[in-house]
Amino acid sequence: MRRGTINEYLRCYLSPVDGIVGIYVSDKDGARMAGVSIEDAPEQAFMPFVVTSFISSVQQLSKLGFGEVEHMTTKYQDMTICQFMHIPNESTPPIYLTAVGTNTCDLGALISLEVSLRPLLGVLASKAAERFEQEALLTRTDAGGHIYRILRNDTN
């Protein structure tokens, strides 16, 4: 799937009736892979720290013995954020779905987005795994423990 096609697909799930104002998918580092929002969606919901805070929370809850956390809902004065961790299989790193709603959104509609988007999340998880694998092949550690990148020359 092309990025434009993915964003068009995600846009179909934005709903003024249910109060869903934004959806985005991030990789294991919190980097956004795809996303859409309506024009007046709360800006702070789309800041990079939103996903990285969720990733940290999931890790801390696991360390504290609360088990595997697959989703979290956070309600603010002007918005509701539902975040989901998606791991299609053990060979791919997790990716994260963030759904943003108004403060009066239909919480059931917001939570049910993850089920509807699972096929897309599987495709994006595979793409992320391929990218991380390629990056790992280009990263080396020398005898002193210093990490460096191998730059390719694709002028052939």
N, C-alpha and C positions, 0 to 999 in steps of 0.2 A: 504494500500500500504506500502511496506517495503521501508526503506530509499534508498537501492540500486536501487530498481525499480523506485523510484521517480527521483533519479539522472539520471538514464538511460533515463527516459522519457524527462527530461529537456535537456539532451545532444542532443536530436534530433532537438532541436530548435537552437543550435549553428550553425552559418553559415558563412563561410569565404566569400561567395559571397555577402551577405547583410552586413557583418561587425559586426555581433553579436558575441561577444567574451566571454560573461559571463551572467549567470542568477542565482539569488538566492532569496529565500523566507525567511522572518524574521517574528518573532512574535511581539506582541505589545511592548515588551521591547527591541526590536532590536536584539534579539538572533537569529542566523541563524538556520533555520529548515532543509533546503535543498539547494543545490547549485552546479553548475558546471561552469567550465571555460576552455578556451584553455590555453595551456602552457604559451604563452607570453602575456596574458591579463594584463592590468595595475594593479599592486598590490594595489595601493591606492584606487581603486574602490571597493575593498573587505574589507576595514577596517571597524570596527564596527561603527565608527562615521558617516559614510555615511548614514546609515539608521536612526540613532538617530537624525541626523541633519534634515533629511526629516520629521521625526515625529514632531520635534520641530517647523519646518517651517509650517507644516499643522495646528498645534495648534495655532500658532501666527496669521496666515492668517485668521483663523476662528474668533479669538478674535478681530481682526481689522475690521471685518465685510465683508470680501471678500467672505463669504459663504463657503460651503463645497468644499475642494480641493481634487480631486480624483487622480490626477497624476501631476507630475512635470518633466520637461525635463531640464537637465543642461548640457551645452556644455563647455568642457574644451579644452585646446590646443591639447591634445593627446587622448581624449576619449569623449564619450557622454553617459550620464547616464539618463535613464528613470525610474522613481519610481512611483509605483501605490499603493494606499490604497484600500484594498479589504475587504468589510464587507458583507458577504453573507446574514446575517439577524441580527436583533437587539439583539439576545441572544448570539452571539459570538463576541469576541473582534476582532478588525481589524488585518489583517496580511498585510505584505508589500512585494511587488514584485519589485525587482531591476533588470533591464536589462542593460547590459553594452555593448556599441558598440565602434568601432574605431572612430576617428575623422571624417572619411569620410563614416560612415555607412549609410545605407538606413534608414532614420528616420521613415518612414512609417512602415517598417518591425519591427523596435524596438517597436514602439507604439502598433502595432497590436498583439504583443505577449500576452498582458494581456487578450484579448478576447479569444485567443486559449487556454490559461492556466486557465480560470475560473473554469472548473470542478475540476482540481487539487487544485486550491486555496480554493475551498469550502471544500474539504476533509481535507486539512491542517488546515483550520480555525477551523473545528470541533475538530481535534486532539488537537490543541492549547487550545481550550475552555475546553476540558476535563482535560488537564494537569493543567490549571489554577484553575479549580474547585477542583481538588484533592489537590493542594497546599494550597488553601484557607481552606480546611477542616483540614489541618495539622497545620495551623497557629492560634494562640490564643493571646488574649490581656488580661493581668491581670488587677486587680483593679487600679494599679498605671499607667496604660497606656503603659506598657512595652510589646513588641511583642516577642513571643517565638514560637518555632516550636515543634510540638509533633513528636517524633521519633517513628516509628513503629518497632516492633520486629516481623519479618516474619519467625520465626524459627519453626512455627507449622507444 
